[in-house]
Amino acid sequence: MMKKILKAMISCTLLLAVVVAFSACGIQGSQGEESVIIYTNGDEEAIASMEYALNGAGYEGKYILQSYGTSELGGKLIAEGDKIDANIVTMSSYFIESAQKQNNMFAELVFETNSLEEYPSYYTPILAITGGLFANENIMKEENLTVPTSIKDLTKAEFQDFVSIPNIMDSSTGWLLIQAIISEYGEEEGQEILRQLIKNCGPHIESSGSGPIKKVRAGEVAVGFGLRHQAVGDNIAGLPIACIDPTEGNFSLIEGIAVVDKDEEITKLAQEMAEVIVHNAREDLIKYYPVALYEGERVSDENKPGNPKKFEEALTVDILKEHQEFFKNSK
């Protein structure tokens, strides 16, 4: 009897092993052989727009989209190069350019983009974010605060504990703030301004680019620096949020799309999907990120920054690291 039981147990174990083996093969086939893998640092709105465009063009079930934080995905690009699992990457342009310079990992795009500005042949933009100041008008009146016109104004004593900014160590939006300060004041004066600004923020330095607008909406602080379009949207929706274009300038960052050059048949499919994202997803993306990037695109007057500027140097990961050190040394 014990021998029969032992034989039955062995048979069940072997059957289970066969089932697991076949299941594993099925997963590998659907993900590795048939599916385009997309890595993105995009937020929920960007991901939804890309999925909607791809599914609408008949690619549902033919791709796998994985989301990463900007720093995490940037690290993978630099470290893994063209050995990365992804076939398509949507990412901050400075990371794409730095990864290409180090690893020569992206294929030239094979489709026309008609972008308003010229970009390298291996990537094209899908969205842009722009920085700006915003204020809760009710809190400003209650606390008798002077409406600021610049980032430097926020270093005044009256704004102690009334300001919120994003942290460049965690948020690319925070980099827009640092670019504006360094461009206008240089590193020496700029560091003193940033030191006082950080002091005035107190506990209100946020890890998310959307953190400051949330605190301004809630009335926890009076003024914040963050994504300009969020403040404009709040104002249009009837919230007591004023959008302020600082005299230091509205700086922007581009999120681009690139195809990893793997010299495989699936790369052709990746090129097709990248084209769909660029051409079909923009209709949704420009609603969430109202910056015109391609010919024929229009944005409302409210969403046009009053003082658009560009950093004098081409943005790279090395410059980001320098500006992060600038931030840390200002504490």
N, C-alpha and C positions, 0 to 999 in steps of 0.2 A: 504493500500500500504506500509506504514512504517513497519507494522508487517511482510509482506512478505520479504521486504529487510533485516530486522533484522534476520529472520530465515535463509535466504540465507547466510548472513555473518557468522552466527554461524556454519552452515554446512561446509562452506569453512575452518573455523578455526579448526573444529574437523578433517576434512580430512587432513589438513596440519599437525596436531599433530600426526596423525596415520602414515603419510609418514615419518616424522622425527623420530618417535619411531622405525619404521622398519629399517630405515637407520642406526640409532645408533646401533641397534642389529647387523646389518651386519658388521659394523666397529669393534665392540667388538669381534665378532666371528673370523674375519680374523686376528686380531692382538693379542687377548688374548688367543684364544683356539687353533688356528691352526699354528700360526707363532712363530718361535724362535726369541726372541729379542736379538740383539747384541749391546752392548755398546762398543765404542772404542775411544781411544785417538789418533788413527793413522791419518797420513796426507793423502792427496789425493791419492798418489801412493799406499800406503798400503791398503786403502779402495778399490781401483779399483782392486788390486790383489786378495783380499779376495772375492769380488763380482764375479770376473771372475771365480775363482775356484769353488765357490758354484753353480753358474749358470751352469757351465760346467758339474757338477756332478748331475744336475737335481733338485736342490733345489730352483730354481727361483720361487718367489712368496710365499715361505715358511718361509721367514725370513724378519725381519725389522732391518736395521742397522742404528744406531744413533751415531753421532760423538760428542765428548765433548773435551774440553781442559783437559790437564792432571790434573791440580789442581781441576777443577770442578768435574771430574769423580772420582778422588781420594777422595774428600770430600763425594761424594755419597756412595762410597764403605764403608768408615769408619762409616758414620752416619746411613746408612740403612741396612747394612749387607745382610742377605739372604732375606730380605723383598724388596730388590731392584727389579725393574721390569725386569731387564735383565736376560737372561738365559745363555748367553755367554759374557765374558768380555775379551777384549784385551787391555793391559795396561802395564805401567812400572812395572817391576818385584818387585821393592821395595814397591810399593803400594799394589800389589797383596799379598805379604808376610805379610805386616803390617795388611791388612784387614783380612787375614786368622787368624793371631795371635789374633786379637781382637774379631772377630765375628765368626770364624770357619764356614765360609760361602760357601766354594768351595768343590765340589765333587772330589774324586780321578778320574783321567783320566783312561779310560778303554781300551786305545789303546797303542800300542808300539810306541815310538818316535825315538829311536836310536840317541839321541842327543850326541854330542861330550863330553859334561860335564854333571854332575849329577845335577838334579833339584828336588825340592819337588814333590811328587806324584800328587799334585793338579794343577800344571801348567807346561807348556813347552814353550820354546821361539818360536817366529815367526820372529823376526828380532833383529838386534843390531845396535846401532849407536856408532861411535868412534870419539873422538876429535883430533884435530890437528891444526897447524898453516898453514897459506897460505899467499902468498905475490903477489902483482901485480908487475911484473918484470919491466914494463915500468916506473911506478911511483918510484920504488926503485932507478932506474938509474937517472931519472930526478931530484930527490931530494937528490941524493948522499947519500943514506941511507945504513948502514951496514946490510947485510943479517943476521937476527937473527937465533940463534940455540936453544934458550930457551924462555920460557915465561918471565923469569927475564930480558932478554935482552930488552924487550919492555918497561921496566921502564926507560931506558936511555933517557936523555934530547932530543936527536935527533928525538925521536918518538913522541914528543908532537903533539897531534892532528892528528897523522897518524895511529892510532890503533882503531880497533873496536872489541868489545867482546859482547857475549850475557849476558843478565841479569838473574841470577839464580832465581830471584823472579818471573820471567815469563817463563823461558825456562829451560828444563831439560838439554839442551846442555851446558848451563852456569854452571851446576853442574859439568860437566866434567873438566872445567877449575879450579874450586875450589878444586876438589879432587886432581888434579895434584899439585897445589900450596901447599896444606896442607901436602900431602904425602912427598914432597921433602924438604920443609923448616920448617914444623911445624907451629903452630898457631902464635907464636910471630913474627918470621921473616916473615912468610907468610903474616901476616896482613900488615906489612910495604910494602912488595912487591905489594900486591893487592891495597893498598892505592895509591901508585905511578902509578900503571897501570891504575886505574880508572881515576886518574888525567890526564894521557896522552891520554886517550880516549876522554875526553871532552864530546861533545854531541853524541858520536858514541857508546853508550851502547844500545844494541838492545833488544827488547822484544821477538824477534823470533830467533831461532837457525840459520835460514838462512839469517838473517839480515846482519851479518858481511861479508859473501861472496858476497852478492849483492853490498855492498859498495866498496869492493875490486875490483870487476869486473868493476864497474863504475868509478873507479879511485878516489873516494871521500876520501879514505884512502889507505895507502900502504900495511898494514898488518892486518890480522884478526885472531881470534880464532873461530873455528866452527866445522862443520861436515867434517871429513877428505875426505870422498868419493866425496863430492861436488867439492872440489879442484882438486882431481884426475880426475874427469870427465871433468872439465873445461880444464885441461892441455891436456888431450887426444883429446878434441875437437879443440885444436889449440889456445886456449886463453892464454895470457901471465901470467898465474897463476902458481906459484910454490908451491908445497906441502912440508911442513917442519914438520918433526917429532921432537917435542921438547924434550930436554934432561930430562925434568920432567916426560915424559911418555905420551903415548896415552891411555887414559882411555876410557872404554866403558860402555854403559848401555843396558840392555836387555829389550825388550818388549815381554811380554808373553801372553798366552791365557789360560783362566780358565773357567770352567763350574760351574754355581751357583747351589748349592745343594738344590733343591726345593722339592724333593721327589714326583715329578709329572711325568706323562707319557712323557711330552714334554722334560724332561731332557734327555731321551734316544735319541731323535732327536737332541738335543743340542750336545750331545757327538759325534754323527755321523758327524755333521757339523764341530765341532772343529777338528776332525780327518781329514776331507777334507781340511780345511784351512792349517793345519800343513803339510800334505803330498802333496797337489796339488798347494798351493799358493806359496810355497818356490821358485819354478822355476822363478817366476816373482820377488818375494821380494828380492832375492839375487842379482838381477840386480840393483835394486835401493839402497839396503843396503848390499854392498858386504862384508859380514862377514860370514864365514863358521860356521854353528851351528849344522849340522847333518852329520852323516857318509856319505861319498861319495861326499860331496860338495867341490867345488874348487873355488878359486878366483884368479884373476890375481896377478902377483907379485906387480904391482903398487898399488893394493888395500890391500896389507898386511902391516899393520903399522910397522914402523921400531923400535918402542920402546914400545910394548904393556905392560901395567901394570894394576894391580887391587888395589882398595882401601883395606887397611888392615882389615877394619871392614866390616861385612855384611851390605849392604845398607838398610836403613829403613827410614820411614817418619820422625822419630825423628832425625836421623842424618841429613836429608835434612833440617829440621828446624834449627838445630844448624849451618849448613853451610850457610843458608840464613842470620842468625844473624851475622855470621862472615863477610859476604859480606856487610851488612848494617853498621856494626861498622867500616868498612874500608873506608867509604866515608868521 
